[in-house]
Amino acid sequence: MRKRITVSHSAMAVALVLGAMVTPAQSAKAQVEASENDADGAIVVTARRREENLLDVPMAVSAFSGETLTNRGVTNISEIAQAAPSVTIEPSRATNSTLTAFIRGVGQQDPLAGFEPGVAIYIDDIYLARPQGALLDVYDVERVEVLRGPQGSLYGRNAVGGAIKYVTRRLGPDPEFSGRISYGSYDQIDVVAKGSVPIGDSVRIGAAIASLNRDGYGTNFTTGQDNYNKDLIAVRGSLELMPSENIFIRISGDYTDDDSNPVAGYRPFPGAVSGTPVLSNFFSTFAGAATNPSTAGINGQNEVEAGGINGLLEWEASDSVTLKSITAWRKDRTFSVIDFDSLAVDDFDAPVIYRNEQFSQELQLLYQSDKLNGVFGFYYLDAKASNDFDVVLGQLGRAFFGAPLTAFTGGSVDTSAWSIFGDLTYDFTDQFSATIGGRYTEDKRTADIFRASYLGTGSPAFGNATAIQTAVTSDYEASRTFKNFSPRVLVNYKPDDDVNLYASYSRGFKAGSFDPRGSNFSSPEVVNGYEPEILDSFEAGVKTRFGRSYVNIAAFYSDYKDLQVPGSLPIDTDGDGVNDDFVGAVTNAGKATIKGIELEANIEVAPGLTFIANGSLLDPEYKRFIVNGIDVADMRRIQNTPDFQSFLGVNYNTDFIWGGTINFFGSWSHKSSITQFETPVPAIDQPAYDLFDAAVTWTSDDGHWTLAVQGKNLSNEIYRTSGYNFPTLGLENNITVFHGPPRTATFTVGFRF
């Protein structure tokens, strides 16, 4: 039986009960103008495509304004997972900028082609079809939103679990120039500069550039490189046109180049053959893949390049009707060195190339009147995703065959999808309203997969023309189209201006696809792909406000069918009793239920002094998980989903005795134990842990200068974020673990003119 919530969670349970006694809950499926407050300090949102007080929006969202992120010292979007209920955000294994995100137990662990994220990532309403380069740094942001629960009837791309939206600032009517320079632990040096200028009354141009650099938290004792370092440059530019009072045009582009070193994991066990000892520093490594012949096909290169261009057109056709067009093209390329064994030897090394390209077009019609409000939309996506990688088993091949073994996988999965969606709200009275919405989607997946095994270091695809092919394990092309209609229904009752109660039902859908690692020769069913996911979510919430404070509570129940659970299994391709390759094994787990309660509270106890209390209690559980005809649900866990998490913070803003204002922020966040895969692996899974952060920010009276000191993970907690589990592939017992950042301190000087 699944372990239930224990008494160790009593503090959160008490907080939830007290919050319920004070008043209700927040929930929002929306777009939040978190940087704009009304006269009494409440957040103004456009959740239903029109400006509303957050209290009036009967849905579920966490919103973080640019000012809030600055005061808390947040530098990339993974850090907001400490404060947002039911959210896990982390770098994918062996990467700096590839994103793994889970919301309410729904997400995607593997960044390979064919796997679409369960959590949608947006930049300015542009959906990112792939996770490479999606771990966004916070340097030109108006707000970040975390939308919990299925998204479909209000947004371009359907998302089964939720969405994370990164929203940049629109340009102002006056010339502006701002920036910041930061120096911190591990020789962190960050430089950010932003500027905009109007050209006449109807044209504005702006740009932002960020150079983010840091030495590694550890050392690679084989290559001499830093491990977990950062070397990234990013730029954004935009042109805004206002040819008339009712037309707004924005053309923008962005580019990111991440040249950070390969990230290698920590070995909790010594090398079984080499005898390499366990290191005392959890961030150091002996990984030699970057300089081994195994990655010569990409010259040991580790780089992520990502960018795109998009256009927005808004036309207020009348007082009631606004038309909007959002057009975008994006492309990214990743060269990645993965050292599964984290040893100097080439026991299990992999050079990897990811290539992704996408084009999307969204059309919206927004309608507003006294009683009826809504949005209708059309969305089209054409996305191409491919990955090529070698798996080089050097020691095993030399021991049994006299030469290294290489397994090559080349796969591409293309998506052609379109959908229509709509969402209408009718106000029967000033207190009662109802919403009905829906989305029809057609997703076509086309796969082209080839896998083969070779004797030699590297395959012909990675430049080794002398490699000897020993077997072809997969070679097929396939295509499937998935169709779905997902409804949404909501009722909303506001007994007075400060209390809002709602209940909703919505369906989430994620299309099926093909696993590029599958072997159709040993498992012919691979050519059929795997099935779609369906999630039916029932949610009820109450939101309340008193003065400049609010307490929101949301309770939900999700019925989750045909979960797509990716995994990797070692295989013996030639029947000699030695595992010499691995294959993808995607399981459509029959059924799971995920239920929980979420609290978000901001309490202003005195002018300038605010307490924050956020948290969630979840009960994720597989109900049916069939493997070889046997139901193993009791032995499986929902990935990356702690049963309990909490965030307590205090923010104090006051006048400084020598001029200006000073802001103090401190926080404690806690997460209960996390299972990284569907089957527990004690060496990789993370027990419960706590993080303590603090920041002090001084701002001059004229707002032109800021000075900030920020400390993160002040207790220097060592915590795991992900890992590889291949104890029987290669000879060295290849289990490796990746960790979150250690204690750091940063000093920042900011300016704005």
C-alpha positions in Angstrom: 0.0 0.0 0.0 1.1 3.6 -0.7 2.5 5.4 2.3 -0.1 7.9 3.5 0.4 11.4 4.9 1.9 11.2 8.4 1.9 13.3 11.5 5.1 15.0 10.2 2.8 17.0 8.0 0.7 18.3 10.9 2.0 21.8 10.6 0.7 22.1 7.1 -2.6 20.5 8.0 -3.1 23.1 10.8 -2.3 25.9 8.4 -4.8 24.6 5.9 -7.5 24.3 8.5 -6.8 27.8 9.9 -6.9 29.1 6.3 -10.2 27.5 5.7 -11.6 29.0 8.9 -10.5 32.5 7.8 -11.8 32.2 4.3 -11.5 30.4 0.9 -9.2 29.6 -1.9 -7.4 30.7 -5.0 -7.4 28.8 -8.2 -6.8 30.2 -11.6 -6.3 29.1 -15.1 -5.2 32.4 -16.4 -2.9 35.1 -17.5 -2.0 37.4 -14.7 -1.1 41.0 -14.8 0.7 40.5 -11.5 2.7 43.7 -11.7 -0.5 45.8 -11.8 -2.4 46.3 -8.5 -5.7 48.1 -7.9 -6.0 50.8 -5.3 -6.2 48.4 -2.4 -3.2 46.2 -3.5 -5.1 43.3 -5.0 -3.6 41.7 -8.1 -5.3 42.6 -11.4 -5.5 39.7 -13.9 -6.7 38.9 -17.4 -7.4 35.3 -16.7 -10.5 35.2 -18.9 -9.0 37.6 -21.5 -10.3 40.7 -19.7 -9.0 42.6 -16.8 -10.3 41.5 -13.4 -9.3 41.5 -9.8 -7.7 38.1 -9.0 -10.4 37.6 -6.4 -13.0 37.6 -9.1 -11.4 35.0 -11.3 -12.7 31.5 -10.4 -9.7 29.5 -11.4 -6.2 28.4 -10.2 -2.9 30.3 -10.6 0.3 31.4 -8.8 1.6 34.7 -10.0 5.0 36.3 -9.4 5.6 39.8 -10.5 9.1 41.0 -11.7 9.4 43.1 -8.5 8.6 40.0 -6.4 11.1 37.9 -8.2 13.8 40.6 -7.8 13.1 41.0 -4.0 13.4 37.3 -3.5 16.5 37.0 -5.6 15.0 34.5 -8.1 17.3 34.0 -11.1 15.5 31.2 -13.1 12.1 29.7 -13.1 13.0 26.5 -11.3 13.2 28.5 -8.1 9.6 29.4 -8.1 8.8 25.8 -7.4 9.7 26.4 -3.8 6.8 28.8 -3.5 4.1 27.5 -5.9 1.9 24.7 -4.5 2.0 21.3 -6.2 4.9 22.2 -8.5 8.2 20.6 -9.2 10.6 22.3 -11.6 14.2 21.2 -12.1 16.9 20.9 -14.8 16.7 17.7 -16.7 19.4 15.1 -16.1 22.9 16.1 -17.2 21.7 19.5 -18.4 21.7 23.2 -17.3 18.9 24.6 -19.5 16.5 21.7 -20.4 13.4 21.8 -18.2 11.6 19.0 -16.3 8.3 20.3 -14.8 5.5 18.6 -12.9 2.3 20.1 -11.7 -0.2 18.2 -9.6 1.6 14.9 -10.5 1.6 15.5 -14.2 4.7 16.2 -16.2 7.4 14.6 -18.4 10.7 13.2 -17.3 12.5 12.6 -20.6 13.4 15.3 -23.2 13.7 12.9 -26.1 11.8 13.5 -29.4 8.3 11.9 -29.2 7.7 13.0 -25.7 5.5 16.1 -25.3 5.6 17.9 -22.0 2.6 17.4 -19.7 3.2 21.0 -18.5 3.1 23.6 -21.2 5.8 26.3 -21.3 5.0 29.7 -22.8 7.0 32.8 -23.6 4.6 35.7 -24.3 1.8 33.3 -25.3 4.2 31.3 -27.5 4.1 27.6 -26.7 7.5 25.9 -26.5 7.0 22.4 -28.0 10.3 21.1 -26.6 12.0 21.4 -23.2 15.5 22.1 -24.5 16.4 25.7 -23.6 13.1 26.1 -21.6 14.7 26.5 -18.2 14.4 30.3 -18.6 16.6 32.8 -16.7 14.8 35.7 -15.2 16.3 38.8 -16.7 13.6 40.6 -18.7 10.3 39.6 -17.1 7.1 41.3 -16.1 5.7 38.3 -14.4 5.8 34.5 -14.3 2.6 32.5 -13.9 2.0 28.9 -12.9 -1.4 27.7 -14.0 -2.5 24.5 -12.2 -4.8 22.0 -13.8 -5.7 21.2 -17.4 -5.5 24.2 -19.9 -7.3 24.1 -23.1 -10.4 26.3 -23.6 -8.6 29.6 -23.1 -5.1 29.0 -24.5 -3.4 28.0 -27.8 -2.0 24.6 -27.0 -3.8 22.1 -24.8 -1.9 21.0 -21.6 -3.0 18.1 -19.5 -1.3 19.2 -16.3 -0.9 22.9 -16.3 1.3 25.7 -17.8 4.2 27.9 -16.9 4.1 31.3 -18.6 7.0 33.7 -18.8 5.8 37.2 -19.8 8.1 39.9 -20.9 7.4 43.7 -20.5 5.8 45.8 -23.1 7.8 48.9 -23.9 7.0 52.2 -22.2 6.2 55.6 -23.8 9.5 57.2 -22.5 13.1 56.3 -23.1 14.4 53.8 -20.5 17.7 52.1 -19.7 18.3 49.7 -16.8 20.6 46.9 -15.8 22.3 45.1 -13.1 25.7 43.7 -12.2 26.0 40.7 -9.8 28.9 39.1 -8.2 28.6 36.0 -6.0 29.8 32.6 -4.8 31.8 30.5 -7.2 32.9 33.6 -9.0 29.4 34.3 -10.3 29.4 37.3 -12.6 26.1 38.3 -14.2 25.6 41.4 -16.4 22.1 42.4 -17.6 21.3 45.5 -19.6 17.9 46.6 -21.0 16.8 49.6 -22.9 13.9 51.0 -25.0 13.2 54.2 -26.9 10.1 55.6 -28.6 10.4 56.8 -32.2 7.6 59.3 -32.6 4.2 58.5 -31.0 3.6 55.2 -32.7 6.8 53.2 -32.8 8.9 51.8 -29.9 12.0 49.6 -30.0 13.7 47.8 -27.2 16.4 45.2 -26.4 17.8 43.2 -23.5 21.0 41.3 -23.2 22.2 39.0 -20.4 25.6 37.4 -19.8 25.4 34.9 -16.9 28.5 33.2 -15.7 29.6 31.1 -12.8 32.4 28.6 -11.9 31.3 25.1 -11.1 30.1 23.9 -7.7 32.5 21.0 -8.1 35.5 19.8 -10.2 35.9 17.2 -12.9 39.2 15.5 -11.8 39.6 13.8 -15.2 39.1 16.7 -17.7 40.1 19.6 -15.3 36.8 21.4 -16.1 34.4 22.8 -13.6 31.3 20.7 -13.0 27.9 22.5 -12.7 29.3 25.8 -14.1 27.3 28.3 -16.1 28.3 30.1 -19.3 25.3 31.6 -21.0 24.4 34.6 -23.1 20.9 35.6 -24.1 19.4 38.5 -26.0 15.9 39.7 -26.8 14.7 42.5 -29.0 11.2 43.9 -29.9 9.6 46.4 -32.1 6.1 47.8 -31.2 3.9 49.6 -33.6 0.7 51.5 -32.8 -0.6 52.8 -36.1 -3.9 53.8 -34.6 -5.6 53.8 -31.2 -7.2 50.4 -31.7 -4.3 48.5 -33.3 -1.2 47.2 -31.5 1.6 45.2 -33.3 4.6 43.6 -31.7 7.5 41.9 -33.5 10.0 40.3 -31.2 12.9 37.8 -31.2 15.2 36.0 -28.8 18.4 34.0 -28.8 20.2 32.0 -26.1 23.6 30.3 -26.3 24.5 28.0 -23.4 28.1 26.9 -23.5 28.3 25.5 -20.0 30.4 22.4 -19.4 28.8 18.9 -19.5 27.1 18.2 -16.2 28.1 14.8 -14.7 26.4 13.2 -11.8 27.7 11.9 -8.5 28.4 8.2 -8.0 27.0 6.9 -4.7 28.9 3.6 -5.2 32.5 3.0 -6.1 33.4 1.7 -9.6 32.7 -2.1 -9.6 35.7 -2.8 -11.9 37.8 0.3 -11.9 37.6 0.7 -8.1 37.2 4.4 -8.5 36.3 5.7 -5.0 33.2 7.6 -3.9 34.0 11.4 -3.8 33.3 13.5 -0.7 32.1 16.4 -2.8 28.6 15.7 -4.2 29.3 18.1 -7.1 32.6 16.7 -8.3 33.2 13.9 -10.7 35.7 11.7 -12.6 33.6 11.8 -15.8 35.8 11.6 -18.9 33.3 11.4 -21.7 34.0 15.0 -22.9 37.6 14.0 -23.8 37.1 10.3 -24.5 37.0 9.0 -28.1 33.4 8.0 -27.4 32.2 11.7 -27.9 34.7 12.5 -30.7 31.7 12.6 -33.1 30.6 15.9 -31.5 34.2 16.9 -30.5 33.2 16.6 -26.9 31.0 19.7 -27.4 28.3 20.7 -25.0 26.1 23.5 -26.2 22.5 24.6 -26.4 21.4 27.2 -29.0 17.7 28.3 -29.0 15.9 31.2 -30.4 12.9 32.4 -32.4 10.9 35.3 -33.8 7.2 36.0 -33.2 4.6 38.6 -34.2 1.5 39.8 -32.3 -1.4 41.8 -33.8 -4.3 43.1 -31.7 -7.2 44.9 -33.2 -10.0 46.4 -31.1 -12.6 46.1 -33.8 -15.3 47.5 -31.5 -16.1 48.1 -27.9 -17.1 44.5 -27.7 -14.8 42.6 -30.1 -11.0 42.3 -30.1 -9.2 40.2 -32.7 -5.7 38.8 -32.1 -3.2 37.0 -34.2 -0.1 35.3 -32.7 2.5 33.9 -35.1 5.8 32.3 -34.1 8.8 30.3 -35.4 11.4 28.8 -33.1 14.4 26.6 -33.5 16.9 25.0 -31.2 19.9 22.7 -31.4 21.7 20.8 -28.6 25.1 19.0 -28.5 25.2 17.1 -25.3 27.9 15.0 -23.6 26.3 12.4 -21.3 28.6 10.3 -19.1 26.2 7.8 -17.5 29.0 6.2 -15.5 30.7 9.4 -14.3 34.1 7.7 -14.5 37.3 8.4 -16.5 36.8 5.2 -18.4 34.3 4.9 -21.3 32.1 2.3 -19.5 28.8 4.1 -20.6 29.2 7.3 -22.6 26.8 9.0 -25.0 27.2 11.9 -27.5 23.7 13.3 -28.2 22.3 15.8 -30.7 18.8 17.2 -30.4 17.3 19.3 -33.1 13.9 21.0 -32.9 11.9 23.4 -35.0 8.4 24.7 -34.8 5.9 27.0 -36.4 2.6 28.0 -34.7 -0.3 30.3 -35.6 -3.0 31.3 -33.2 -6.1 33.4 -34.0 -8.4 34.7 -31.3 -11.7 36.5 -31.1 -12.4 38.1 -27.7 -15.9 39.3 -26.8 -17.0 41.5 -23.9 -20.5 42.8 -22.9 -22.4 43.5 -19.7 -23.5 39.9 -19.3 -21.6 37.7 -21.8 -17.8 37.4 -22.1 -15.7 34.9 -23.8 -12.9 33.9 -26.3 -12.9 31.8 -29.4 -9.7 30.6 -31.0 -7.9 28.5 -33.6 -4.4 27.1 -33.1 -2.0 25.4 -35.5 1.3 23.8 -34.7 3.9 22.2 -37.1 6.8 20.9 -35.0 9.8 18.7 -35.9 11.9 17.0 -33.2 14.8 14.7 -33.8 17.6 13.1 -31.7 20.6 11.1 -32.6 22.8 9.5 -30.0 25.4 6.8 -29.6 25.6 4.7 -26.5 29.3 3.6 -26.2 30.0 0.6 -23.9 33.8 0.7 -24.0 34.8 -1.6 -21.1 32.1 -4.2 -21.7 32.9 -4.4 -25.4 36.6 -4.7 -24.9 36.1 -7.4 -22.2 33.8 -9.6 -24.2 34.3 -8.7 -27.9 37.8 -7.1 -28.1 36.4 -3.7 -29.1 33.9 -1.2 -27.7 30.2 -1.7 -28.4 28.2 1.2 -29.8 24.4 1.3 -30.1 23.2 4.1 -32.3 19.7 5.6 -32.2 18.4 8.1 -34.8 14.8 9.2 -34.4 12.5 12.0 -35.5 8.9 12.6 -34.5 7.0 15.3 -36.3 3.8 16.9 -35.0 1.1 18.5 -37.1 -1.8 19.6 -34.9 -4.7 22.0 -35.1 -7.5 22.8 -32.7 -10.4 25.1 -32.1 -11.4 26.3 -28.7 -13.9 28.5 -27.0 -14.9 29.6 -23.5 -18.0 31.6 -22.6 -19.1 33.1 -19.3 -22.6 34.4 -18.7 -23.4 36.6 -15.6 -26.9 35.6 -14.6 -26.7 38.1 -11.7 -24.1 40.2 -10.1 -23.4 37.3 -7.8 -23.8 34.2 -9.9 -22.2 33.2 -13.3 -21.6 30.1 -15.3 -18.9 29.1 -17.8 -18.9 26.5 -20.5 -16.0 25.8 -22.8 -14.4 23.2 -24.9 -11.6 22.3 -27.3 -11.4 20.0 -30.3 -7.9 18.8 -31.2 -6.4 16.7 -34.0 -2.7 15.8 -33.4 -0.8 13.8 -36.1 2.5 12.2 -35.1 4.9 10.9 -37.8 7.9 8.9 -36.7 11.1 7.7 -38.5 13.2 5.5 -36.3 16.5 3.6 -36.9 18.6 1.8 -34.3 21.6 -0.4 -34.9 24.5 -1.9 -32.9 28.2 -1.7 -33.9 31.6 -2.9 -32.9 33.9 0.2 -32.5 34.0 3.5 -30.7 31.1 5.4 -32.2 28.7 4.7 -35.1 29.0 5.9 -38.7 26.4 8.6 -38.0 29.0 10.1 -35.6 31.9 9.8 -37.9 33.3 6.3 -37.3 33.3 4.9 -40.9 35.2 1.8 -39.7 32.5 0.7 -37.3 31.2 -2.8 -37.9 27.4 -3.2 -37.9 26.4 -6.3 -35.8 22.6 -5.9 -35.7 19.8 -3.6 -36.7 17.4 -3.5 -33.7 14.8 -1.0 -35.1 13.9 0.4 -38.5 10.5 1.7 -39.2 8.3 4.6 -40.2 4.9 5.1 -38.7 2.1 7.7 -38.4 -1.0 8.1 -36.2 -3.6 10.8 -35.7 -5.2 11.4 -32.3 -8.5 13.2 -32.0 -10.1 14.6 -28.8 -12.8 16.8 -27.5 -12.2 18.3 -24.0 -15.0 20.1 -22.2 -14.9 22.6 -19.4 -17.8 23.7 -17.1 -17.6 26.1 -14.2 -20.0 27.8 -11.8 -19.1 30.8 -9.7 -20.9 32.5 -6.8 -19.8 35.7 -5.0 -21.8 36.4 -1.9 -20.1 39.7 -1.4 -17.2 41.7 -2.9 -14.5 39.9 -0.8 -15.5 36.3 -1.2 -15.6 34.1 -4.3 -16.7 30.5 -4.4 -16.4 28.3 -7.5 -16.6 24.7 -8.7 -15.3 23.4 -12.0 -14.8 20.3 -14.2 -12.2 20.2 -17.0 -10.6 17.6 -19.1 -6.9 17.5 -20.1 -5.6 15.6 -23.1 -2.1 14.7 -24.3 -1.8 12.9 -27.6 0.0 9.6 -28.0 3.3 9.3 -29.9 6.3 7.1 -30.7 9.4 6.3 -28.5 12.5 6.7 -30.7 14.4 4.3 -28.4 12.0 1.4 -29.0 13.1 -1.8 -30.8 10.5 -3.0 -33.3 12.4 -6.1 -34.1 12.2 -7.5 -30.6 8.9 -5.7 -29.8 6.9 -5.3 -33.0 4.1 -3.4 -31.1 6.5 -0.4 -30.9 5.4 0.7 -34.4 1.9 1.3 -32.9 3.2 3.9 -30.6 1.7 4.6 -27.2 -1.8 5.9 -26.4 -3.0 9.4 -25.3 -3.4 10.5 -21.8 -6.8 11.7 -20.5 -7.2 13.6 -17.2 -10.5 14.6 -15.7 -10.1 17.2 -13.1 -12.7 18.3 -10.5 -11.9 21.4 -8.5 -13.6 23.6 -5.9 -12.2 26.7 -4.3 -12.9 29.7 -2.2 -11.0 32.9 -2.4 -11.3 35.7 0.0 -9.8 39.1 0.6 -9.6 41.4 3.6 -7.9 44.7 3.2 -4.7 44.1 1.3 -4.5 40.5 2.3 -5.9 37.3 0.8 -6.3 33.6 1.7 -7.1 31.1 -1.1 -7.8 27.4 -0.8 -8.4 25.0 -3.7 -9.3 21.3 -3.5 -9.1 19.1 -6.5 -9.5 15.5 -7.6 -7.9 14.1 -10.8 -8.9 10.9 -12.5 -5.9 10.1 -14.7 -6.1 7.5 -17.4 -3.5 5.9 -19.7 -0.5 7.7 -18.1 2.5 7.8 -20.4 5.3 6.5 -18.3 8.7 6.5 -20.1 11.5 4.2 -19.0 14.7 2.5 -20.2 15.5 -1.2 -20.0 18.9 -2.9 -20.6 18.7 -5.6 -23.3 20.9 -8.4 -24.6 20.8 -8.0 -28.4 22.7 -11.2 -29.3 21.6 -13.6 -26.6 25.0 -14.1 -25.0 23.8 -13.2 -21.5 25.4 -9.7 -21.5 23.3 -6.5 -21.7 24.8 -4.6 -24.5 22.1 -2.0 -25.3 19.0 -0.4 -23.9 15.5 0.3 -25.3 12.7 2.7 -24.4 9.8 1.2 -22.7 6.8 3.5 -22.6 3.9 2.1 -20.5 0.4 3.5 -20.6 -0.3 2.9 -16.9 -4.0 2.1 -16.7 -5.2 4.6 -14.1 -4.2 6.9 -11.3 -5.9 9.3 -9.0 -4.4 12.5 -7.7 -6.2 14.5 -5.1 -5.1 17.3 -3.0 -5.7 20.7 -1.3 -3.6 23.8 -1.9 -3.2 27.0 0.2 -1.9 30.4 -0.9 -2.0 33.2 1.7 -0.6 36.7 1.8 -1.3 38.4 5.1 -0.3 42.1 5.7 0.0 42.2 9.4 1.2 45.9 9.5 2.0 48.5 6.8 5.0 47.0 4.9 5.0 43.7 6.7 3.6 40.7 4.9 3.6 37.0 5.8 3.3 34.4 3.0 2.1 30.9 3.5 1.8 28.5 0.5 1.5 24.8 0.4 -0.1 21.6 -0.8 -1.1 18.2 0.5 -1.4 15.6 -2.3 -2.4 12.0 -2.4 -1.1 10.6 -5.8 -1.7 6.9 -6.3 -1.7 4.4 -9.1 -4.9 2.4 -9.3 -4.0 0.1 -12.2 -0.5 -0.5 -13.7 -0.4 -3.7 -15.8 3.1 -5.2 -16.5 3.1 -8.6 -18.3 -0.5 -9.1 -17.3 0.1 -8.4 -13.6 -1.2 -5.4 -11.8 1.8 -3.8 -10.0 0.1 -0.6 -9.0 1.0 -1.1 -5.3 4.7 -1.1 -6.3 4.6 2.0 -8.4 4.8 5.7 -7.5 3.9 9.0 -9.3 7.1 10.6 -10.3 8.4 14.0 -9.0 5.4 14.6 -6.8 5.9 15.1 -3.1 2.9 14.3 -0.9 3.6 17.5 1.1 5.2 20.8 0.4 5.1 24.2 2.1 6.6 27.7 1.8 6.7 30.2 4.6 8.0 33.7 4.0 8.2 37.1 5.5 8.6 40.4 3.5 9.2 43.7 5.2 9.5 47.0 3.4 10.3 50.3 5.2 12.1 53.6 4.8 15.8 53.5 5.3 17.3 55.8 7.9 19.8 57.2 5.4 17.4 57.6 2.6 15.5 55.3 0.2 13.6 52.2 1.1 14.8 48.8 2.2 13.2 45.4 1.7 13.9 42.3 3.8 12.8 38.9 2.6 13.3 35.5 4.2 11.8 32.1 3.5 11.7 28.5 4.5 10.5 25.9 2.0 9.9 22.2 2.6 9.2 19.2 0.4 8.5 15.7 1.5 10.2 12.7 -0.1 10.3 12.5 -3.9 10.4 9.4 -6.1 12.3 10.2 -9.3 10.9 7.2 -11.3 7.8 5.1 -11.1 9.8 2.5 -9.2 11.6 3.7 -6.0 15.4 3.8 -6.2 16.8 4.7 -2.8 20.1 5.9 -4.1 18.4 8.4 -6.4 15.2 9.3 -4.7 15.2 12.4 -2.4 14.1 12.2 1.2 12.3 15.2 2.7 14.4 18.4 2.8 14.3 22.1 3.7 15.7 25.2 2.0 16.3 28.6 3.7 16.7 31.8 1.6 17.1 35.5 2.5 17.5 38.7 0.6 17.9 42.4 1.5 17.3 45.1 -1.2 17.8 48.8 -0.9 16.2 51.2 -3.4 17.1 54.9 -3.7 14.4 57.6 -3.3 14.3 58.3 -7.0 14.2 54.6 -7.9 17.4 54.9 -10.0 19.6 52.6 -7.9 19.3 49.3 -6.0 21.7 47.4 -3.9 20.9 43.8 -3.0 22.4 40.9 -1.0 20.9 37.5 -1.5 21.6 34.2 0.1 20.2 30.8 -1.0 20.2 27.4 0.6 21.6 29.0 3.7 21.8 25.7 5.6 23.8 24.2 2.7 21.3 21.3 2.2 22.5 18.6 -0.1 19.4 17.4 -2.1 18.9 15.3 -5.2 17.1 16.5 -8.3 17.4 13.5 -10.7 19.6 10.6 -11.6 20.4 7.7 -13.9 19.7 4.1 -12.9 21.6 1.6 -15.0 23.2 -0.9 -12.5 23.4 -3.7 -15.1 24.4 -1.8 -18.2 28.2 -1.5 -18.4 30.4 -3.0 -15.8 30.7 -0.3 -13.2 27.3 -0.4 -11.4 26.2 2.8 -13.2 24.0 4.7 -10.8 24.5 8.5 -10.8 22.8 11.4 -9.1 22.4 15.1 -9.8 22.0 17.7 -7.0 20.5 21.1 -6.5 22.8 24.1 -5.9 24.7 24.4 -2.6 24.8 27.5 -0.4 25.4 30.7 -2.4 25.5 34.4 -1.8 25.2 37.2 -4.4 25.7 41.0 -4.3 23.9 43.0 -7.0 24.0 46.6 -8.1 21.0 47.7 -10.2 20.2 50.9 -12.0 17.3 52.4 -13.9 17.1 55.7 -15.9 
